[in-house]
Amino acid sequence: MKPRETVPTSLPGAVRASIADSLAAVDAELARRYPGDPGTRQPVHTVYVPADLLTATTVRDWGDQALAALDQHAPDADSFAAVLGLPDDLAEPVHARVRAKLEREPVEDLRIDFEDGYGPRPDAEEDAAAARAASLLAAACAEGTVPPYAGIRMKCMEAAVRDRGIRTLDIFLTGLMAAGGLPDGLVLTLPKVTYAEQVTAMVRLCEEFEKARGLAPGRIGFEIQIETTQAILGSDGRATVARMIDAAEGRATGLHYGTFDYSASCGVGAAHQSMDHPVADHAKAVMQVAAAGTGVRLSDGSTNVLPVGPTERVHDAWRLHHRLVRRSLARAYYQGWDMHPGHLPTRYAAVYAFYREGLEAAAERLAAYAARTAGGTGIADEPATAKALSGHLVRGLDCGALDGAEVERLTGLGRAELDALAGRAPAAS
């Protein structure tokens, strides 16, 4: 091997060592606070079901009702595409994938609601509902019918409902442990957070439960629901949400925007409360910047316009929901809430069309980047853009919009290579 040529320098090696020592603490802090993407599948939505309405067949019922809505109001690919304005080349593939999804896995993330959707109940009634929720979830896990992600939304840490929320959480987790342990896809949601100290309290609850049941430290994580103005801007005029992520000590898995509570707290009238209102965009932009690089994922909110009634009204609601979901996806909010089974067809249609219509362009640019040439794309992409391109394709694969074989054919890259470019672990699922 030819020896490397010596080039002249002026700084002694001790300078580099000194600089490294001076930045060691910063290096460690960056690694701790900004670990990057967790490398796992993110659900495209969360379905909230009040605890008293949960049954063993809830997930299947939602899928069947969504299919029935399609059969009644848009029975074939062309009619469904016409309602949503999908291009002709996407009509059949999107429709087919939507129907297959509703038959196979209609709900990706189920949240059993003990908060606003459930309301105040006698203690004995909520105790029984929490125990029943744990039993039904454990049974679904055993039968293989549980969605990839599932859990509860407890009551918040405000004084009036704090003890009730803690007790419900305890009963639910204890019931899961008695039935065989916490499922891998367990998700807990802490609503109406206003101060970082409430997040710290939730961390302590998780720690104490782990100690009591012999679980590994850090086993239990939770989502922080952003529904109050104080979660975005504190009384001192400083941004709050980043402090909440820090207070979670690595346990925060998501930030979920609460459309209607947050809008109301800003004084927005009921007729104008929406995911695309300027106050919503501001809050989510703050959430997005605070979460960037931390591994904490974002979820947009929901629309309360339900696709029910005559076909014309259903079509109007579908168009609205489809537009809002696409808008969220374009703004990098890859998850949202769905409030009704009739929202599922347009949720999946928007998601599948979003990834499929961008497939060939993203694949061509990524293939050119991998070959280190702009090729015929006319675009010289940088590593950060290659990460975004591969991330787009990986998300499309995760949600079922894309197939591994077609992506590999178009890019020349296998899943492990895409995961590496996207900053994910090779075994992402």
Residue pairs with C-beta under 8 A, 6 or more apart in sequence:
33 246
33 293
33 294
34 293
34 294
35 293
35 294
35 295
36 293
36 295
36 423
37 295
37 391
37 422
37 423
37 424
38 253
38 295
38 297
39 419
39 423
39 424
39 425
39 427
39 428
40 428
40 429
41 148
41 398
41 399
41 428
41 429
42 297
42 334
42 335
42 395
42 398
43 108
43 109
43 147
43 148
43 149
43 335
44 108
44 334
44 335
44 336
44 347
44 348
44 351
44 399
45 107
45 108
45 109
45 335
45 336
45 337
45 338
45 347
46 109
46 110
46 111
46 149
46 256
46 299
46 335
46 336
46 337
46 338
47 62
47 107
47 109
47 110
47 111
47 337
47 338
48 111
48 113
48 117
48 153
48 337
48 339
49 58
49 110
49 111
49 112
49 113
49 117
50 113
50 117
50 118
51 112
51 113
51 114
51 117
51 118
51 126
51 129
51 130
51 132
51 133
51 152
52 118
52 121
52 129
54 112
54 132
54 133
54 136
55 61
55 136
56 136
56 139
56 140
58 110
59 106
59 107
59 110
59 140
59 145
59 146
59 147
60 106
60 145
61 341
62 106
62 107
62 341
62 344
63 102
63 103
63 106
63 107
63 341
63 344
65 341
65 342
66 102
66 106
66 341
66 342
66 344
66 345
67 99
67 102
67 103
69 307
69 314
69 341
69 342
69 345
70 80
70 98
70 99
70 102
70 345
72 311
73 83
73 307
73 311
73 314
73 315
73 318
74 80
74 83
74 315
74 318
74 345
76 95
77 91
77 92
77 94
77 95
77 96
78 91
80 86
80 91
80 94
80 95
80 98
80 345
80 349
81 87
81 88
81 90
81 91
81 94
81 95
83 315
83 318
83 319
84 318
84 319
84 322
84 346
84 349
84 350
84 353
85 319
86 94
86 349
86 353
87 357
90 353
90 356
90 357
93 352
93 356
94 349
94 352
94 353
94 356
95 349
97 348
97 352
97 400
97 401
98 345
98 348
98 349
98 352
100 400
101 348
101 400
102 344
102 345
102 348
105 147
105 148
106 341
106 344
107 147
107 344
108 147
108 148
108 149
108 399
109 147
109 148
109 149
109 150
109 187
109 335
110 146
110 147
110 149
110 150
110 151
111 150
111 151
111 152
111 153
111 187
111 189
112 133
112 137
112 150
112 151
112 152
112 153
113 152
113 153
114 126
114 129
114 130
114 152
114 153
114 154
114 155
114 165
114 168
115 153
115 154
115 155
115 156
115 191
115 192
116 191
116 261
117 153
118 126
118 129
120 161
121 129
123 164
123 167
126 164
126 167
126 168
127 167
127 168
127 171
130 152
130 167
130 168
130 171
130 172
130 175
131 171
131 172
131 175
133 152
133 172
133 175
134 171
134 172
134 173
134 174
134 175
134 176
134 178
134 179
135 175
135 179
137 146
137 150
137 151
137 176
137 183
138 175
138 176
138 179
138 180
138 183
139 179
140 146
140 150
141 180
141 183
142 180
146 183
146 185
147 185
148 185
149 185
149 186
149 187
150 183
150 185
150 186
150 187
151 186
151 187
151 188
151 189
152 168
152 169
152 172
152 188
152 189
153 188
153 189
153 191
153 225
154 165
154 166
154 168
154 169
154 172
154 188
154 189
154 190
154 191
155 161
155 162
155 164
155 165
155 168
155 191
156 162
156 165
156 190
156 191
156 192
156 193
156 198
157 165
157 190
157 192
157 193
157 198
157 201
157 202
158 192
158 194
166 205
169 188
169 205
170 209
173 182
173 209
173 213
173 220
174 213
176 182
176 183
176 186
177 213
182 215
182 219
182 220
186 220
187 221
187 222
187 223
187 253
187 254
188 220
188 221
188 222
188 223
189 222
189 223
189 225
189 256
190 198
190 199
190 202
190 222
190 223
190 224
190 225
191 225
191 227
191 258
192 225
192 227
192 228
192 258
192 261
193 199
193 224
193 225
193 226
193 227
193 228
193 231
193 244
194 228
194 230
194 231
195 230
195 240
196 240
196 243
196 244
196 246
196 247
197 247
199 224
199 244
199 247
199 248
199 252
200 247
202 222
202 248
202 251
203 247
203 248
203 249
203 251
206 220
206 221
206 222
206 251
207 217
209 215
209 220
210 216
210 217
210 218
210 219
210 220
218 250
218 251
220 251
221 251
221 252
221 253
222 248
222 251
222 252
222 253
223 252
223 253
223 254
223 255
223 256
223 299
224 231
224 241
224 244
224 245
224 248
224 252
224 254
224 255
224 256
225 255
225 256
225 258
226 232
226 241
226 255
226 256
226 257
226 258
226 262
226 283
226 287
227 257
227 258
227 261
227 262
227 265
228 261
228 262
228 265
229 262
229 265
229 266
230 240
231 240
231 241
231 244
232 239
232 240
232 241
232 282
232 283
232 286
232 287
233 239
233 240
233 286
234 240
234 243
239 286
239 290
241 255
241 286
241 287
241 290
241 291
242 290
244 252
245 252
245 255
245 290
245 291
245 294
245 296
248 296
252 294
252 296
253 296
253 297
254 296
254 297
254 298
254 299
254 335
255 287
255 290
255 291
255 296
255 297
255 298
255 299
256 298
256 299
256 301
256 337
257 275
257 280
257 283
257 284
257 287
257 298
257 299
257 300
257 301
257 333
258 301
259 273
259 274
259 275
259 280
259 300
259 301
259 302
259 303
259 304
259 337
260 273
260 301
260 304
262 279
262 280
262 283
262 301
263 272
263 273
263 274
263 277
263 279
263 280
264 270
264 273
266 279
268 277
268 279
273 304
274 280
274 303
274 324
275 300
275 301
275 302
275 303
275 324
275 327
275 328
275 336
276 324
276 327
280 301
284 298
284 300
284 331
284 333
287 298
288 298
288 332
288 333
291 297
291 298
297 334
297 335
298 332
298 333
298 334
298 335
299 333
299 335
299 336
299 337
300 328
300 333
300 335
300 336
300 337
301 336
301 337
302 336
302 337
302 338
302 339
303 320
303 321
303 324
303 339
303 343
304 339
305 317
305 320
305 321
306 317
306 339
306 340
306 342
306 343
307 313
307 314
307 317
307 318
307 321
307 340
307 342
307 343
307 346
308 314
308 317
308 340
308 342
314 342
317 342
318 342
318 345
318 346
321 343
321 346
321 347
321 350
322 346
322 349
322 350
324 336
325 336
325 346
325 347
325 350
325 351
326 350
326 353
326 354
328 334
328 336
329 350
329 351
329 354
330 354
334 395
336 347
338 344
338 347
351 399
351 401
352 399
352 400
352 401
354 401
355 392
355 393
355 395
355 396
355 399
355 401
355 402
356 396
356 401
356 402
358 392
359 393
359 396
359 402
359 406
359 407
359 410
360 410
362 389
362 392
362 393
363 393
363 407
363 410
363 411
364 375
364 376
364 377
364 410
365 377
365 379
365 381
365 385
365 389
366 381
366 386
366 389
366 390
366 393
366 411
366 413
366 421
367 375
367 410
367 411
367 412
367 413
368 374
368 375
368 376
368 377
368 379
368 381
369 381
369 385
369 386
369 389
370 386
370 411
370 412
370 413
370 417
370 421
374 380
374 381
381 389
386 421
387 421
387 422
387 423
389 421
390 413
390 418
390 419
390 421
390 422
391 422
391 423
393 402
393 407
393 411
393 418
393 422
394 415
394 418
394 419
394 422
394 424
394 428
396 402
396 407
397 403
397 404
397 407
397 415
397 418
398 428
404 415
407 413
407 418
408 414
408 415
411 418
413 421
415 426
416 426
419 425
419 426
419 428
420 426
